[in-house]
Amino acid sequence: MKTIRQISGLLLVLNGILHVFEYMNLSDNPGSIGILAFGIIYLITGVLLFNKKLYPLYLGVFIPLIGMSLSLIKFGIPKLLSLSALFKLIGILVVFCCVYILLNLKKSENQ
């Protein structure tokens, strides 16, 4: 479980760094400030996943879901081989990992 949590943290940090780089490439576009904002939020959430508290797991579920939902609303479905598709793939992996950890924690509390 510790390894899965660390992988989730690393994936979110990577996603945050990629968002910041994407913002640097699109900085002349006025609508790209959201990419920077979510990049910073992903970086912070990814770093928080390295501690043993419970709330970063919930952040690891809800923050990527919010980011992916807003991205789909604003930009639509991404092309298969694009940076946006990679963002969504990483987000889905992080959500699944965090949900898996949370379900195992709930299961171990009930036993």
C-alpha positions as CSV (number, residue, x, y, z in Angstrom):
1,M,0.0,0.0,0.0
2,K,2.9,2.3,0.7
3,T,4.3,1.7,-2.7
4,I,1.0,2.4,-4.4
5,R,0.7,5.6,-2.5
6,Q,4.2,6.7,-3.5
7,I,3.5,5.8,-7.1
8,S,0.3,8.0,-6.9
9,G,2.3,10.8,-5.5
10,L,5.0,10.6,-8.1
11,L,2.4,10.4,-10.9
12,L,0.6,13.6,-9.6
13,V,3.9,15.4,-9.3
14,L,4.8,14.4,-12.8
15,N,1.3,15.5,-14.0
16,G,1.9,18.9,-12.2
17,I,5.2,19.4,-13.8
18,L,3.8,18.5,-17.3
19,H,1.0,21.0,-16.7
20,V,3.5,23.8,-15.8
21,F,5.5,23.0,-19.0
22,E,2.3,23.0,-21.0
23,Y,1.5,26.4,-19.6
24,M,4.9,27.7,-20.6
25,N,4.3,26.6,-24.2
26,L,0.8,28.2,-24.2
27,S,1.5,31.2,-22.0
28,D,0.3,33.7,-24.8
29,N,-3.1,32.1,-24.7
30,P,-5.3,33.9,-22.1
31,G,-7.3,30.7,-21.3
32,S,-4.2,28.7,-20.3
33,I,-4.0,30.1,-16.7
34,G,-6.2,27.1,-15.6
35,I,-3.5,24.8,-16.8
36,L,-1.0,26.5,-14.5
37,A,-3.4,26.5,-11.6
38,F,-4.1,22.8,-11.9
39,G,-0.4,22.1,-12.3
40,I,0.4,23.8,-9.0
41,I,-2.5,22.0,-7.3
42,Y,-1.4,18.7,-8.7
43,L,2.2,19.3,-7.5
44,I,1.0,20.1,-3.9
45,T,-1.4,17.2,-3.8
46,G,1.3,14.8,-5.1
47,V,3.7,16.0,-2.4
48,L,1.0,15.6,0.2
49,L,0.5,12.0,-0.8
50,F,3.9,11.1,0.6
51,N,2.8,11.7,4.2
52,K,0.7,9.1,6.0
53,K,-2.4,11.2,6.6
54,L,-5.8,10.3,5.2
55,Y,-6.9,13.6,3.6
56,P,-4.3,13.5,0.8
57,L,-5.9,10.3,-0.4
58,Y,-9.3,12.0,-0.7
59,L,-7.6,14.9,-2.5
60,G,-5.9,12.4,-4.8
61,V,-9.4,11.2,-5.8
62,F,-11.3,14.5,-6.1
63,I,-8.7,16.9,-7.5
64,P,-7.9,14.8,-10.6
65,L,-11.6,14.2,-11.2
66,I,-12.4,17.9,-11.0
67,G,-9.5,18.7,-13.4
68,M,-10.4,16.0,-15.9
69,S,-14.1,17.1,-15.8
70,L,-13.3,20.7,-16.4
71,S,-10.8,19.8,-19.1
72,L,-13.4,17.7,-20.9
73,I,-16.0,20.5,-20.7
74,K,-13.6,23.1,-22.0
75,F,-11.5,21.2,-24.5
76,G,-13.6,18.2,-25.3
77,I,-12.3,14.6,-25.8
78,P,-8.5,14.8,-26.6
79,K,-6.7,13.1,-29.4
80,L,-5.3,9.7,-28.5
81,L,-1.6,10.7,-28.8
82,S,-1.6,14.1,-27.1
83,L,-0.4,15.6,-23.9
84,S,-4.0,16.1,-22.8
85,A,-4.7,12.4,-23.2
86,L,-1.6,11.7,-21.1
87,F,-2.9,14.1,-18.4
88,K,-6.2,12.2,-18.3
89,L,-4.5,8.8,-18.2
90,I,-2.3,9.8,-15.3
91,G,-5.4,11.3,-13.5
92,I,-7.3,8.0,-14.0
93,L,-4.4,6.0,-12.6
94,V,-4.1,8.2,-9.6
95,V,-7.8,8.1,-8.9
96,F,-7.9,4.3,-9.1
97,C,-4.8,4.0,-6.8
98,C,-6.2,6.3,-4.2
99,V,-9.7,4.6,-4.3
100,Y,-8.0,1.2,-3.9
101,I,-6.0,2.4,-0.9
102,L,-9.1,4.0,0.7
103,L,-11.2,0.8,0.2
104,N,-8.5,-1.3,1.7
105,L,-8.3,1.0,4.7
106,K,-12.0,0.8,5.2
107,K,-11.9,-3.0,4.9
108,S,-9.1,-3.3,7.4
109,E,-11.0,-1.1,9.9
110,N,-14.1,-3.3,9.6
111,Q,-12.2,-6.5,10.4
